[in-house]
Amino acid sequence: MRRRAYGTIAIAVIGLGIALSMSTQTSGERTAKSYAQEFGGSPDSYSTILHELSCGRLLEIHDLASRRRDRTTPGSPEQRTQLGVVTAAEDRLAIVGCPTPVATPTGSA
């Protein structure tokens, strides 16, 4: 009987964890898959950004992708992917409540 109760509790905890993780995304937020479809790149890369909670780390990701974007050929798939990373980082910064990075136009690194 005791073993069965622990199993039921474990299932309830797992279910609660899944429900909470699903509730953290509102209908207006994009998914890793939607960023990858729009900008190219790996959904795993975007997933890492979308789960980051550190403002400092998000700013590092944003700044690195901005510099890479500015060094790539305009209109190239590489530039589009870096734009996606910049966009995902900016979106996540806003969701987490971090300061907005200073915008630098493409080509002005």
LINZINOR-V155135 format. One record per residue. N is the residue number from 1. RES is the residue in one letter. SS is DSSP state (2 for helix, 1 for strand, 0 for the rest). OMEGA is omega in radians with two decimals (* if undefined). D_CENTER is the distance of its C-alpha to the mean C-alpha in Angstrom with 2 decimals. Layout:
N|RES|SS|OMEGA|D_CENTER ; N|RES|SS|OMEGA|D_CENTER
This chain:
1|M|0|-3.12|43.59 ; 2|R|2|-3.14|41.54 ; 3|R|2|3.14|39.44 ; 4|R|2|3.13|38.73 ; 5|A|2|3.10|37.60 ; 6|Y|2|3.11|35.12 ; 7|G|2|3.12|33.73 ; 8|T|2|3.12|33.39 ; 9|I|2|3.14|31.64 ; 10|A|2|3.12|29.19 ; 11|I|2|3.13|28.39 ; 12|A|2|3.13|27.97 ; 13|V|2|3.12|25.58 ; 14|I|2|3.12|23.42 ; 15|G|2|3.11|23.54 ; 16|L|2|3.11|22.61 ; 17|G|2|3.12|19.56 ; 18|I|2|3.14|18.40 ; 19|A|2|3.13|19.26 ; 20|L|2|-3.13|17.41 ; 21|S|2|3.11|14.12 ; 22|M|2|-3.09|14.59 ; 23|S|2|-3.13|15.60 ; 24|T|0|3.12|12.49 ; 25|Q|0|3.10|11.12 ; 26|T|0|-3.07|13.56 ; 27|S|0|-3.13|15.00 ; 28|G|0|-3.11|13.65 ; 29|E|0|3.10|9.90 ; 30|R|0|3.08|8.58 ; 31|T|0|3.09|7.70 ; 32|A|2|-3.14|6.49 ; 33|K|2|-3.12|10.23 ; 34|S|2|3.06|10.75 ; 35|Y|2|-3.12|8.75 ; 36|A|2|3.12|10.77 ; 37|Q|2|-3.10|13.80 ; 38|E|2|-3.00|13.77 ; 39|F|2|-3.04|13.07 ; 40|G|0|-3.10|13.85 ; 41|G|0|-3.06|12.52 ; 42|S|0|3.04|11.40 ; 43|P|2|3.12|9.20 ; 44|D|2|3.12|9.12 ; 45|S|2|3.13|7.66 ; 46|Y|2|3.12|4.59 ; 47|S|2|3.10|4.90 ; 48|T|2|3.13|5.58 ; 49|I|2|-3.05|3.06 ; 50|L|2|3.09|2.18 ; 51|H|0|-3.11|5.71 ; 52|E|0|3.12|6.82 ; 53|L|0|-3.09|9.75 ; 54|S|0|3.10|11.69 ; 55|C|2|-3.14|12.27 ; 56|G|2|-3.14|14.13 ; 57|R|2|3.11|11.62 ; 58|L|2|3.09|9.01 ; 59|L|2|3.08|12.20 ; 60|E|2|3.12|13.21 ; 61|I|2|-3.14|10.27 ; 62|H|2|-3.08|10.91 ; 63|D|2|3.12|14.62 ; 64|L|2|3.13|14.79 ; 65|A|2|3.10|13.09 ; 66|S|2|3.12|15.38 ; 67|R|2|3.11|18.34 ; 68|R|2|3.12|17.72 ; 69|R|2|-3.09|17.38 ; 70|D|2|-3.13|20.62 ; 71|R|2|-3.12|22.43 ; 72|T|0|-3.14|21.88 ; 73|T|0|3.12|24.24 ; 74|P|0|3.11|23.62 ; 75|G|0|-3.11|22.65 ; 76|S|0|3.07|21.97 ; 77|P|2|3.12|19.30 ; 78|E|2|3.13|18.08 ; 79|Q|2|3.13|17.84 ; 80|R|2|3.13|16.02 ; 81|T|2|3.12|13.33 ; 82|Q|2|3.06|13.06 ; 83|L|2|3.09|13.01 ; 84|G|2|3.12|9.99 ; 85|V|2|3.10|8.14 ; 86|V|2|-3.12|9.91 ; 87|T|2|3.13|9.14 ; 88|A|2|3.13|5.34 ; 89|A|2|3.12|6.23 ; 90|E|2|3.12|9.10 ; 91|D|2|-3.12|7.81 ; 92|R|2|3.07|5.96 ; 93|L|2|-3.14|9.25 ; 94|A|2|-3.13|11.26 ; 95|I|2|-3.11|10.15 ; 96|V|2|3.14|10.81 ; 97|G|0|-3.14|13.90 ; 98|C|0|3.04|13.80 ; 99|P|0|3.11|16.17 ; 100|T|0|3.11|15.29 ; 101|P|0|3.09|15.76 ; 102|V|0|-3.10|18.96 ; 103|A|0|3.02|18.60 ; 104|T|0|-3.11|20.32 ; 105|P|0|3.11|21.56 ; 106|T|0|3.10|21.17 ; 107|G|0|-3.09|23.98 ; 108|S|0|-3.09|24.71 ; 109|A|0|*|23.33
